[in-house]
Amino acid sequence: AEAARLVSEDDSAAAIASDTAAELYGLVIAAQHIDKQFLLLDLVLSVYDAGAELIELGVPVQQLAALPVMARLRRCKELYDSSQTEQLRAFQQEALGSFQAIRSEYAQREEPS
């Protein structure tokens, strides 16, 4: 009877440990998902701000909309999963770099000759 009780206690402890591990894993996955959502929001807002500045410089909206990074931006949610936060950050830098290149081009046009 004592052996049966010990086995039962071991099974209960293992079940509790398994449940706890599953809950912790779920929290990690949820945190990764939240990180991705914040990164996506930051990406959209930074592209919006950079685009608004370019439009003020006279860059046509159609030129910005035609950028390859804009097509990728529209698909970001599907292109990157929650574990790819570094890749998402790299894409943000690439997108802002594309906008900076256009800014430089338009700044050169504005300079007096």
C-alpha positions in Angstrom: 0.0 0.0 0.0 2.9 2.4 0.8 4.5 1.7 -2.6 1.2 2.5 -4.3 0.9 5.8 -2.4 4.5 6.7 -3.3 3.9 5.9 -7.0 0.7 7.9 -6.9 2.5 10.9 -5.3 5.3 10.7 -8.0 2.7 10.6 -10.7 1.0 13.7 -9.2 4.3 15.6 -8.9 5.1 14.7 -12.5 1.7 15.9 -13.7 2.1 19.2 -11.8 5.6 19.7 -13.3 4.3 18.9 -16.7 1.4 21.3 -16.4 3.7 24.0 -15.0 6.1 23.5 -17.9 3.2 23.7 -20.4 2.0 26.9 -18.8 5.5 28.5 -18.9 5.9 27.5 -22.5 2.5 29.1 -23.3 3.7 32.3 -21.6 6.9 32.3 -23.6 5.0 31.9 -26.8 2.5 34.6 -25.8 5.4 37.0 -25.0 7.0 36.3 -28.4 3.7 37.1 -30.0 3.4 40.3 -28.1 7.0 41.2 -29.1 6.1 40.7 -32.7 3.0 42.8 -32.4 5.0 45.7 -30.8 7.6 45.4 -33.5 5.0 45.5 -36.3 3.4 48.5 -34.7 6.8 50.3 -34.4 7.5 49.3 -38.0 4.2 50.7 -39.3 4.6 54.0 -37.3 8.2 54.5 -38.3 7.4 53.9 -42.0 4.4 56.3 -41.7 6.5 59.0 -40.2 9.3 58.6 -42.7 6.8 58.5 -45.6 5.0 61.7 -44.3 8.3 63.5 -44.2 9.1 62.4 -47.8 5.7 63.6 -49.0 6.3 67.0 -47.4 9.5 67.1 -49.5 7.5 66.6 -52.6 7.9 62.8 -53.2 4.8 61.5 -54.9 2.8 59.0 -52.9 2.8 56.7 -55.9 6.6 56.5 -55.8 6.5 55.5 -52.2 3.7 53.0 -52.7 5.7 51.3 -55.5 8.7 50.6 -53.4 9.5 46.9 -53.0 9.7 47.3 -49.2 6.1 48.5 -49.2 4.9 45.3 -50.8 6.8 43.4 -48.1 5.5 45.7 -45.4 1.9 44.8 -46.4 2.8 41.1 -45.9 5.0 41.4 -42.8 2.5 39.7 -40.5 2.6 36.6 -42.6 6.3 36.7 -43.6 7.7 36.7 -40.1 6.6 34.5 -37.3 6.8 35.4 -33.6 10.3 33.9 -33.2 11.8 36.1 -36.0 12.0 39.4 -34.2 15.6 40.1 -35.2 14.6 39.6 -38.9 11.7 42.0 -38.4 14.0 44.6 -36.9 16.4 44.1 -39.8 13.5 44.6 -42.3 12.6 47.8 -40.5 16.1 49.1 -41.0 16.0 48.1 -44.6 12.7 49.9 -45.1 13.9 53.1 -43.4 17.1 52.8 -45.5 15.0 52.8 -48.7 13.2 56.0 -47.5 16.5 57.6 -46.6 17.9 56.9 -50.1 14.9 58.7 -51.5 15.3 61.6 -49.0 19.0 62.0 -50.1 17.9 61.9 -53.8 15.3 64.6 -53.2 17.7 66.7 -51.0 20.2 66.7 -53.9 17.5 68.0 -56.2 16.7 70.8 -53.8 20.3 72.0 -53.6 21.0 75.1 -55.7 23.4 74.4 -58.6 
